[in-house]
Every structure is written in structure tokens, then in C-alpha cells.
Amino acid sequence: MNNDKIDKYLKHLTNQSEDNIKDYNILIDYLTLLYNRPKQMLPILCLLSEKRNTGKTTFLNLLRLIFDKNFTKINLNQLGSAFNDHFVTKLIIGIDEADTSTTKFFNPNNTLKELSTSTNQKLYKKHADPCDIEFYGKFVINSNNIFSFLEIDPEEKRYFILEVPELKKDDLDPDLLEKMEEEIPAFLYFLKNR
């Protein structure tokens, strides 16, 4: 068993070519650490493209298949909710179609920065007293709004941003996620042993 489909897909996400292998290597390192050392602090991973049909949402779906109940998907407004039990207990928090123009009552930039470097959080559940818990959540953010998804200072080091190219017609495969799902055991073996 191999992980050729997953590897090709990750190379697409990082726009890998002979001249550009750095981002691919960083993404593989990111996934290796996420799998082997889930408590290690990692940057906020952002997949951005103004184009449609790039495979950004497929990445969240692949993470959901790999990490199962340790994955959740929310929107930016849910970060500002009074209750956080739906995401603060998860390892991976996916945010699809992020756009700060939809957040009116809080600043998601500050919340994300604080959460990405925190090791403890207050857990807020309905009808329960808040309690402190260990927090190891990693954020993966997708957006087609390159200029309004978040305000990121040029000196900020808490983000790993990938500009994802559009998929070529030859690479469009409606069954890609199912094919990658079959490769997950081989891919995890690869991550565990690299």
C-alpha cells in the first residue's frame, strides 16, 4: 500500500515544483508533528486562494478522516461564542471560508493568536461551571478572501500561509477524498517513521 494520491495532493496544495519544495517539506513536517507530537505548539495553517476548485476544503475533510473525533469544523463567529465546548477539547479546529468582515462583535485575530499559543483554556459549557483544561488545539483556516480573512502583521510568526493554486482539469477527481482515505494507513505509517 502507498500514499501516492495523498502525496500528489499535498504537492498541489504547496504548489510544489523543482524550484519550490520548501513549503511542501514544511507541510509534511507540520503533519508529522501533528500526528506524532500532538501537544507541540504549531503555527496556524492558512490555505488561501481567490480561485474556486483548489482543494482547500478537501484538506479539512482529509484531516477529519485522519483525526476523527479529534477534529471539528467551526466558523469564525463561533470563536466569539460564550460557549466553547464544541472546539476547545479538539486537537484540530478547521475554519472554512474565513472572512473577518462577518465578525461584528469580537476580534478573531486576537482570539486566534491567544488560542494558538495557549496551553490551558477555560471550558465553557451550557448549564455547567467553567473549568480549566489543557488545550492543544491547532487551527487550520481556509479562505477565498485573501485580503479580508484575517489581519496579519507582516512580522507575525504564528501563521503558516499557503497560497493554493487552482486544480488543473486533469487533476479534478470527484473521488479523490475516497481514494486518499484508502491511503491513510500508509500515510500514517510514513509520518510515524520519517
N, C-alpha and C positions, 0 to 999 in steps of 0.2 A: 504494500500500500504506500502511496506517496501523497504529497501535498502540492502538486503542480498547479492546480486551479487556484488554491489559496495564494501560493507564491506569485503567480501571474497577476492576480487581483491586487495584492499588496504593492507590487511593482507599478501597477496602473495608478493606484492612489498616490504614490510618491513621485509619479511622473519620471520613473527611473529610465535612464539611458546610460550609455557608456560614460557620458560626461557627468551624469548626476546619479551617483549611487549613495551619497551621504544620507539623504532623507530616508531612503529605503533601510539602510543599516540602523538609523535611529529608531524607525518604527519597529523593526524586528527586536532591537534592544528593549524598547518600551513594552512590547508584548511579552518578551521573555521575563522581564522584571515583574510585570503584572501577574503572570502565571506562577512564577517561582518564588517571588518575594512580595506578596500582596500588601504587606504592611509598609513597604518602602514608599516614600513620598515620590510622586511623579508629576510632571507638568500637566496642565490642562491641554488635552489634544483637541485641536480645531481643524476640521475638514471644511474647506471653503471653496466655493465655485459659484460664479454668476450663472453658469450654464446648468441645465437640467440633464438628466441621464448621465451622471458621473459616477454613481455607485456609492455616494456618501451614506445613504440610509442603509444600503446593503451591509456596510461596515458595522453599523449598530446591530443589525439583525444577526450578523456573524458573531459579534460579541455576546449577544443574548443566547445563541446556541451553545457557545463555549462555556459561558459562566452561569447560565441558567438562573437560579434564584438569587444569585449574587449580582444580577443586572436589573436595572429598572430604567424606564424612559420617562422623562418629565418635560415640562416646558419651563421657560424662564420665570413665568409668573408663579409657578409652584415653589420656586426658591424663596419667595417672599411670603409664603403662606404661614399662618400661625402654627400649623402642624407640619412636622417633617418626618414622621414615622414611615412614610412611603418611600423615602430615599436615603435617609441618614444611616440606615442599617445595611446598605448595599455597598459592594465593592466598586461597581461601575454604574455611573449615573449618566445616561445618554440624554442629550438635549438636541432634538431635531428641529430644523427651521428656526434657529435662534435669531431674534431680532429685538434689540432693546427699545425700538420705537413702540413696542406693545406693552412695555412695563412702565406703568404710570406712577406707582406708589412706593417704589423702592429702587435702589441702585444695584442691579445684578452684578456689576463689576466688583464692587466691594465685597458682596456676599461670596462670589466665586473665589476671589483672592483669599478671603479669610478661610473658607472651607478647604481650599486646596493645600493650605499649609497647617491645618489644624489636626491634632491627633485625638482630641476629645470634643464632643458636642453634647449639647442638651437635647435629649429626645423628648419631643412634644407630641403626645397622643391625645385624642379626644377623651374626655372623662377620666384622665389619669394625671397624676402629678408628674411634672418634668423630672427627668433623671439624667445623670451624666453617663455617657457611654464612650467607649473607644470608637474613633472614626477613622476609617482608612479609605474613604470614597475617592474615586478618580473620575474626573469629568471628561466626557468626550462630546464635543459640541460640533454640530453640523449647521451650515448656513449658506444660503444663496445670496445673502445680503452682506457682501464683503465689507462695506463701509459702515453699516449700522448694526452689525451683530453684537459687537462689544466695543467699548472704548479702551484700547490697549496702548499704554505708554510705550514708546519705542525702546526704552531701556528695560522694560518688564521681562523677567526671565521665567515667569510661571506658566508660559504658554508655549506649545509646540504647534506651529501653524503649517498646514499643508494646503497648497492650492491645487485642487484636484482637477485634472483635465477631463474634458468630455470623452465619453467612450466612443471608440470608432464603431462604425456599423458592423464590422466583422466581429467585434468583441461583445456586442449586445447578445445576451443569452438569458432568456426568461427563466431558465432552470439553474442559473449559476449558484444561487444560495443552496439548493438541494445538492448540487454536485460538491460544493465546498463542505457541506455538512458531513458527507461521507468521508472526507479527508481529515476531519477534526482529530481523530485519534492519532494519525500520523503526524499532524501538525503539532499536537501537544507533546508527542514523543520528541520531535525536533526541538521544541522550546525547552523541554526538560533537560535535554542532553547537549545543548550547544555550549 
